[in-house]
Amino acid sequence: MKVLFVGDIVGNPGRKALSGLLPRAKAEWGPFDLIIANVENAAGGFGLTEKVMEELFRQGLDAMTSGNHIWDNREAYALLDAEKRLVRPANYPPSTRGNGSMVIEKKGVKLGILNLQGRVFMQPIDCPFRRADEELLRMEGLPVLVDVHAEATSEKRAMALYLDGRVSAVLGTHTHVQTADETILSGGTAYISDVGMTGGHGGVIGMEKDAIINRFLTGMPTKFEVCKTDLKMDAVVVEIDGSTGRSLSIDRLSLEYVKEV
């Protein structure tokens, strides 16, 4: 089984980059059995809307993960209830809308997907380690890919080592900066601290630089605008042995889109 996981899609520039670069990824690294992406920033850089979600499905996504910014657009709340191919972090309290895991099947290939959110420098929600244990009981016997949406590399790495041998891949998201530590752990779990970002890399983690710099200089609230320059698609390709659930390889991609929005 070969899976393409696309790093956080940020706004229209990110969707533009995905549209332009996904065919290249398929041609050079495919064919892929499943294509998954983190979409918490896909609508205007903050949250998700039904229109944007449908656009991304048309582009070829099979499933979508998210994170803390999925709540930034209230339209996403109903989507999380209605769309089973979209998940939010599983370790929000039980009454939270939507689901934190899914099992996706396509052309005979079946994969469990689990979304978790870290707590270091983030919200003090439920323990992602204990919630992972609970969710994996529901997907026993399946290869499982985990999107761990967290700020601290230490927390992501700890999660990967905690789940090593029990899941196929632990892929970090949220920081929007691709790391160069992709590896196969001793138990057969593929890991990277952060897959990176799909969108404008010419600013600061997907936003135009001027507003970000002004925030640092003045400490005052500033409206952020999505960056439209230096478009790239960051992703990883994970090959999984379907019979054992162990990952055979993980390859990091950072593809440049030659046009600007």
Residue pairs with C-beta under 8 A, 6 or more apart in sequence:
1 33
1 34
1 109
1 111
1 143
1 239
1 240
1 241
1 242
2 30
2 31
2 32
2 33
2 237
2 238
2 239
2 240
3 32
3 33
3 34
3 35
3 36
3 111
3 145
3 169
3 237
3 238
3 239
3 240
4 25
4 29
4 30
4 32
4 34
4 35
4 36
4 235
4 236
4 237
5 36
5 37
5 145
5 147
5 169
5 171
5 195
5 235
5 236
5 237
5 238
6 18
6 22
6 35
6 36
6 37
6 38
6 61
6 195
6 198
6 233
6 234
6 235
7 37
7 38
7 173
7 176
7 178
7 194
7 195
7 196
7 197
7 198
7 233
7 234
7 235
8 14
8 38
8 39
8 40
8 41
8 67
8 173
8 174
8 176
8 195
8 196
8 197
8 198
8 199
8 206
9 15
9 18
9 37
9 38
9 39
9 41
9 42
9 56
9 198
9 199
10 41
10 42
10 45
10 176
10 197
10 198
10 199
10 200
10 206
10 226
10 227
11 41
11 42
11 43
11 44
11 45
11 199
11 200
11 206
11 226
12 44
12 226
12 261
13 199
13 200
13 206
13 226
13 227
13 228
13 231
13 261
14 41
14 42
14 197
14 198
14 199
14 200
14 206
14 231
15 42
15 52
15 55
15 56
15 59
16 231
16 257
16 261
17 198
17 199
17 231
17 232
17 233
17 257
18 37
18 56
18 59
18 198
18 233
19 59
20 231
20 257
20 259
21 232
21 233
21 255
21 257
22 35
22 59
22 60
22 233
24 255
25 32
25 233
25 235
25 237
25 253
25 255
26 32
29 237
29 251
29 253
32 237
33 106
33 107
33 109
34 62
34 63
34 104
34 106
34 109
34 111
35 60
35 61
35 62
36 61
36 62
36 63
36 64
36 65
36 113
36 145
36 147
37 56
37 61
37 64
37 65
37 198
38 64
38 65
38 66
38 67
38 147
38 149
38 173
38 195
39 48
39 52
39 53
39 56
39 61
39 64
39 65
39 66
39 70
39 86
40 47
40 48
40 65
40 66
40 67
40 68
40 69
40 70
40 72
40 149
41 47
41 69
41 199
41 206
42 48
42 52
42 53
42 56
43 49
43 51
43 52
43 73
44 73
44 226
45 206
45 207
45 224
45 225
45 226
46 69
46 72
46 73
47 69
47 70
47 71
47 72
47 73
47 75
47 76
48 66
48 70
48 73
48 75
48 76
48 79
48 86
49 73
49 75
49 76
49 79
50 75
50 79
53 64
53 79
53 83
53 86
56 64
57 85
62 85
62 104
62 106
63 85
63 86
63 87
63 102
63 104
63 113
64 85
64 86
64 87
65 87
65 113
65 115
65 147
65 149
65 173
66 76
66 86
66 87
66 88
66 89
66 115
66 149
67 88
67 89
67 115
67 117
67 149
67 173
67 174
68 89
68 117
68 122
68 123
68 149
68 174
70 76
70 80
70 88
71 77
77 97
77 98
79 86
80 86
80 87
80 88
80 97
80 98
80 99
81 97
81 98
84 99
84 102
85 102
85 104
86 98
87 98
87 99
87 100
87 101
87 102
87 113
87 114
87 115
88 96
88 97
88 98
88 99
88 100
88 115
89 100
89 115
89 116
89 117
89 125
89 128
89 149
90 99
90 100
90 101
90 114
90 115
90 116
90 128
90 131
90 132
90 135
91 100
91 116
91 117
91 125
91 126
91 127
91 128
91 131
92 100
92 117
92 125
92 126
93 125
93 126
100 114
100 115
100 116
100 131
100 135
101 112
101 113
101 114
101 115
101 135
101 138
101 139
102 112
102 113
103 110
103 111
103 112
103 113
103 139
103 142
104 110
104 111
104 113
105 111
109 242
110 142
110 143
111 142
111 143
111 144
111 145
111 168
111 240
112 139
112 142
112 143
112 144
112 145
113 144
113 145
113 146
113 147
114 132
114 135
114 136
114 139
114 144
114 145
114 146
114 147
114 167
115 146
115 147
115 149
116 128
116 131
116 132
116 146
116 147
116 148
116 149
116 150
116 159
117 123
117 125
117 128
117 148
117 149
117 150
118 128
118 148
118 149
118 150
118 151
118 152
118 155
118 156
118 159
118 174
119 125
119 127
119 128
119 150
119 155
120 150
120 151
120 152
120 154
120 155
121 151
121 152
122 150
122 151
128 148
128 150
128 159
129 159
129 162
132 146
132 159
132 162
132 163
136 144
136 163
136 166
136 167
142 245
143 167
143 168
143 240
143 242
143 245
144 166
144 167
144 168
144 169
144 245
145 167
145 168
145 169
145 171
145 238
146 159
146 163
146 167
146 169
146 170
146 171
147 171
147 173
148 155
148 156
148 159
148 160
148 170
148 171
148 172
148 173
149 172
149 173
149 174
150 156
150 159
150 172
150 174
151 174
151 175
153 172
153 179
153 193
153 194
156 170
156 172
156 193
156 194
157 191
157 193
159 170
160 170
160 185
160 189
160 191
161 185
163 170
163 189
164 185
164 186
164 187
164 188
164 189
165 185
165 186
165 187
165 188
165 189
166 187
166 189
167 189
167 245
168 188
168 189
168 190
168 238
168 240
168 245
168 246
168 247
169 189
169 190
169 191
169 238
169 240
169 247
169 250
170 189
170 190
170 191
171 190
171 191
171 192
171 195
171 236
171 238
172 179
172 192
172 193
172 194
172 195
173 194
173 195
174 194
175 194
175 205
176 194
176 196
176 197
176 205
176 206
177 194
177 196
177 197
177 205
178 194
178 195
178 196
178 197
178 234
178 252
178 254
179 192
179 193
179 194
179 196
180 252
181 191
181 192
181 193
182 190
182 191
182 192
182 236
182 250
182 251
182 252
183 190
183 191
183 192
183 250
184 190
184 191
184 247
184 248
184 249
184 250
185 191
187 246
188 244
188 245
188 246
188 247
189 246
189 247
190 236
190 238
190 240
190 247
190 249
190 250
191 250
192 236
192 250
192 252
195 234
195 235
195 236
196 232
196 234
196 235
196 254
197 205
197 206
197 232
197 234
198 232
198 233
198 234
198 235
199 206
199 226
199 227
199 231
199 232
200 206
200 226
200 227
200 228
200 229
200 230
200 231
200 261
201 227
201 229
201 230
201 231
201 232
202 209
202 227
202 228
202 229
202 230
203 209
203 212
203 227
203 229
204 212
204 213
204 227
206 226
206 227
207 224
207 225
207 226
207 227
208 224
208 225
208 226
208 227
208 228
209 227
211 222
211 223
211 224
211 225
212 222
212 224
214 220
214 222
215 221
215 222
228 260
228 261
229 260
230 256
230 260
231 256
231 257
231 259
231 260
231 261
232 254
232 255
232 256
232 257
233 253
233 254
233 255
233 257
234 252
234 253
234 254
235 252
235 253
235 255
236 250
236 251
236 252
236 253
237 249
237 250
237 251
237 253
238 247
238 249
238 250
239 247
239 248
239 249
239 250
240 246
240 247
240 248
241 247
241 248
